Amino acid sequence: MSDLATESNDAHSSSQEAKKPQIETIRMPTVEEIRGQDIWNNCAVRSVVSGVMGGGLGLFMGMFLGALDNPIMQEEMTTRQQIVYQAKQMGRRSWSSCKTFAVMGLVFSAAECTVEKVRAKHDITNTAVAGCVTGGALSARGGPKAACMGCAGFATFSVLIEKFLDRYH
């Protein structure tokens, strides 16, 4: 009878141990991880990377949209002429989109990072200000009214994207 009681106590204590949450050890970051974070927290690095990635996105979008352009004189062109025309259109559109998206990525990232460092806060206001700066800068050639509209439009778009992605709780 004592053997049964011992087995029952052992089963009871093992079930309590199984119910206890396991405590995970905290892993300290390595020197390489800390250096990587320090590099990525540099606004210049972040902006250049965003500009390069924006340029790559623009390149592919330009290729895709350039392929959709149809020649006006399609019936009068040979197949070879149509292919050459399409390739030139894709190249022009790709380069144009590449430059636009590269500037957009660089300006937005630089503005957001700078505002975040100055304010010492990570919230949606940084995104709104960066969107305003980017929209204003991209449309500044059209005059002050265009710059204001670009500022308002890009800031609104940036905030909506952030709300959709739910980055800030």
Long-range contacts (C-beta under 8 A, 24 or more apart in sequence): 43-109, 43-110, 43-113, 43-114, 43-117, 44-110, 46-109, 46-110, 46-113, 47-106, 47-109, 47-110, 47-113, 48-106, 49-109, 50-105, 50-106, 50-108, 50-109, 51-102, 51-103, 51-105, 51-106, 51-109, 52-102, 52-105, 53-105, 54-101, 54-102, 54-103, 54-104, 54-105, 54-106, 55-98, 55-99, 55-101, 55-102, 55-105, 56-98, 57-101, 57-105, 58-94, 58-97, 58-98, 58-99, 58-100, 58-101, 58-102, 59-94, 59-95, 59-97, 59-98, 60-94, 61-97, 61-101, 62-90, 62-93, 62-94, 62-95, 62-96, 62-97, 62-98, 63-90, 63-93, 63-94, 65-93, 65-97, 66-90, 66-91, 66-92, 66-93, 66-94, 69-93, 100-138, 103-137, 103-138, 104-134, 104-138, 107-133, 107-134, 107-137, 107-138, 108-133, 108-134, 108-158, 122-168, 123-168, 124-159, 124-162, 124-163, 124-168, 127-158, 127-159, 127-162, 128-155, 128-158, 128-159, 129-155, 130-158, 131-155, 131-156, 131-157, 131-158, 131-159, 134-158
